[in-house]
Amino acid sequence: MSTIPTDLKYTRTHEWVRDEGDGKLTVGITEHAQAELDDLVFVELPTGEGTVEAGAACAVVESIKAASDIYAPVDGEVTGKNTALTDDPERINNDPYGEGWIFTMAAADAGALGELLDADGYAEVVAEEQA
């Protein structure tokens, strides 16, 4: 099984969320997700900066196998994006929890993070999918 850092929160759709404090979040896709997609060849970052709803598609990653939507983990506002991925989408494959982050956002309600999965809960989702 792939690495699942315990200091992050997760969605059932394979996004990870790092709480940076003060409602600021960094979002990417998990090691499991990037491994399933294989070699990433294109990343469509969120368009501009603006409000997103939890569960709404706001970015896309494309690999040699498939394209996959990236969903907002909570309600909030996109505040930044990792433009380095435009020229180097493989950063996600090489370092999904570090240099491969996709966008940053400000949560509308910091308490919404409590509704996301912890590492153990996410491990169960991955195990169910592989069963």
Wavefront OBJ file of the C-alpha trace (Angstrom):
o trace
v 0.000 0.000 0.000
v 1.137 3.534 -0.721
v 2.207 5.970 1.953
v -0.613 7.784 3.781
v 0.740 10.643 5.919
v -1.084 10.937 9.238
v -0.878 14.745 9.428
v -3.229 15.265 6.467
v -6.968 14.953 5.861
v -8.404 13.065 2.888
v -11.456 12.825 0.663
v -13.050 9.678 -0.726
v -12.090 10.997 -4.176
v -8.349 10.823 -3.320
v -7.517 14.451 -2.586
v -5.325 15.260 0.411
v -5.648 18.444 2.453
v -2.976 20.083 4.593
v -4.267 22.529 7.200
v -1.858 25.469 7.091
v -3.690 27.277 9.917
v -6.128 30.188 9.929
v -8.436 28.373 7.489
v -5.724 28.143 4.830
v -5.435 24.788 3.070
v -3.124 23.158 0.537
v -4.691 20.496 -1.713
v -3.245 17.742 -3.890
v -3.888 14.142 -4.880
v -2.702 11.170 -2.892
v 0.162 8.858 -3.708
v -2.414 6.132 -4.345
v -4.257 8.322 -6.870
v -1.140 9.312 -8.801
v 0.011 5.672 -8.880
v -3.354 4.573 -10.284
v -3.216 7.282 -12.957
v 0.424 6.487 -13.796
v 2.557 9.041 -15.670
v 0.862 12.442 -15.572
v 1.190 14.435 -18.777
v -1.110 17.430 -18.192
v -2.596 19.392 -15.301
v -5.463 21.852 -15.726
v -5.276 24.121 -12.703
v -8.284 25.927 -11.240
v -9.358 28.807 -13.451
v -8.530 32.061 -11.707
v -9.229 32.441 -8.051
v -12.759 32.163 -6.807
v -15.337 30.381 -4.746
v -15.626 26.590 -4.917
v -18.103 24.217 -3.322
v -17.137 21.007 -1.566
v -17.258 18.158 -4.052
v -17.170 20.423 -7.117
v -14.594 19.700 -9.808
v -12.068 22.525 -9.894
v -8.990 21.044 -11.621
v -8.056 18.116 -13.870
v -5.057 15.809 -14.059
v -4.439 13.785 -17.193
v -2.190 10.780 -17.584
v -1.304 8.409 -20.368
v -4.173 6.259 -19.014
v -7.012 8.668 -18.198
v -8.140 12.114 -17.133
v -9.418 12.669 -13.611
v -11.223 15.592 -12.020
v -9.826 17.097 -8.818
v -12.553 18.119 -6.375
v -12.666 20.862 -3.780
v -12.488 19.165 -0.367
v -14.546 21.860 1.415
v -16.418 25.048 0.570
v -14.111 28.011 0.192
v -12.107 30.164 -2.151
v -9.166 29.177 -4.333
v -6.269 31.437 -3.343
v -3.369 30.028 -5.343
v -2.248 27.348 -7.743
v 0.952 25.465 -8.408
v 1.817 26.898 -11.835
v 5.008 24.805 -11.926
v 2.762 21.826 -12.754
v 1.909 23.355 -16.131
v 5.403 22.631 -17.430
v 6.202 19.739 -15.075
v 3.098 17.643 -14.267
v 5.383 14.776 -13.188
v 5.976 16.660 -9.932
v 2.753 15.034 -8.760
v 4.139 11.573 -9.556
v 7.500 12.336 -7.953
v 6.330 14.185 -4.820
v 2.529 14.102 -4.427
v 2.579 15.410 -0.837
v 5.229 18.086 -1.395
v 6.137 19.808 -4.667
v 3.139 18.141 -6.336
v 0.478 20.159 -4.507
v -2.194 21.474 -6.892
v -3.896 24.500 -5.313
v -4.391 26.436 -2.122
v -7.662 27.632 -0.715
v -9.263 29.428 2.189
v -11.961 27.337 3.847
v -15.332 29.011 4.327
v -15.664 27.039 7.587
v -12.526 25.629 9.204
v -14.742 23.149 11.058
v -15.489 21.442 7.740
v -12.090 19.741 7.935
v -13.530 17.569 10.691
v -15.804 15.979 8.093
v -12.863 14.732 6.030
v -11.151 11.372 6.511
v -8.080 10.846 8.669
v -5.273 8.555 7.454
v -6.925 5.401 8.845
v -10.266 6.261 7.249
v -8.588 6.917 3.915
v -6.661 3.626 4.167
v -10.033 1.872 4.527
v -11.327 3.571 1.345
v -8.257 2.433 -0.585
v -8.561 -1.116 0.801
v -12.247 -1.264 -0.218
v -11.374 -0.158 -3.763
v -8.643 -2.781 -4.060
v -10.827 -5.614 -2.737
l 1 2 3 4 5 6 7 8 9 10 11 12 13 14 15 16 17 18 19 20 21 22 23 24 25 26 27 28 29 30 31 32 33 34 35 36 37 38 39 40 41 42 43 44 45 46 47 48 49 50 51 52 53 54 55 56 57 58 59 60 61 62 63 64 65 66 67 68 69 70 71 72 73 74 75 76 77 78 79 80 81 82 83 84 85 86 87 88 89 90 91 92 93 94 95 96 97 98 99 100 101 102 103 104 105 106 107 108 109 110 111 112 113 114 115 116 117 118 119 120 121 122 123 124 125 126 127 128 129 130 131
